């Protein structure tokens, strides 16, 4: 019998918990079971029709061949124009790379930056992929447990976490999984700290446009030029335009960093899918009404589900300021039942047909991530099923 021995660089790496939740939901549906999927990290809306038509035109016109590894000149210019309109900052196209989704952008960024033994400061709760990429690079993640301090990230907290081995800081705002928005002043102070300490700041802005009023979107791309030199902005079309499966993301960074990322990408995926790049141009340059419509629907769902979760016995839920996730604290329920959050998530799936993701996957034991990228009717049924399980647990 042959034994496969994985590479040592994978020893500290785990599979994606969020993707596992999605796979579990698909498996149960295939078995004919009714499932309420509150684990999905993607919009439940169709890609807007103008974007789909642009992709169809690109296919009809034969735009299916290789492009430059870092993306077409036309899409990079569209990204530069979009960022200039949003932030007032004009990036040269040499400072832009297009990748197969935000996840590849972050992988390229960290692989081209982190050496074995380097430390990366990551606020917790965090998106599950951050520490896994750091582990792949041979680096070490240093976590700041913001959920113990009302989820507020400050430059002071970052500074306390620094050591001589610190290399980079990752900020994700709006946050997946908490929905917390880091105030612009805090991001600027963190960028100033990074500049003063010879560190790099990675600003993951996947949910950039999904900030609920009276809040407003903020991008690190709008920081002063002297600070931007040490900042990489990771953007994505996946959430904003309901284009998760199209796999188009981008980075804005120092041209030398972009050149190294392009080198990595040229040996992994080559270019992002060609016709999807032409669809992305339409997304950025076409009408934006769909973005506002999605945000309004997410806000209506948030305004229903947060009080509903907060009303569950033993559960408390902070109001998210962006994205489309609630992150309630189930620690009282879990302690009473003698369960871990992962056990509770599994029982919800098996006994209540509800898919959620355990907070421990995001570095916050006792919490549960609930996506409200689902219909209000399904959210109502899902919360009722959660209530029933809590009552059965006693």
ABEGO torsion letter per residue (X at the ends): XBBBBBBAAAAABBBBAAAAAAAAAAAAAAAGBBBBBAABABBABBBBAAAAAAAAAAAAAGBABBBBAAEBAAAAAAAAAAAAAAAGBBBBAAABBBBBEAAAAAAAAAAAABBBGBBBBBBOBBBAAAAAAAAAAGBBBBBBBAAAAGGBBBAAAAAAABBAABABBBBBOBBOAAGBBBBAAAAAAAAAAAAAAGBBBBBBAAAAABBBOABBBBBAAABBAAAAAABBBBBBAAAAAGAAAAGBBBBBBBAAAAAAAAAAAAAAAEBBBAAAAAAAAAAAABBAAAAAAAAAAAAAAAAAAAAAAAABBGBBBBBBABEABBBBBAAAAAAAAGBBAAAAAAAAAAAAGBBBBBAAAAGBBGBBBBBABBBAAAAAAAAAAAAAAAAAAX
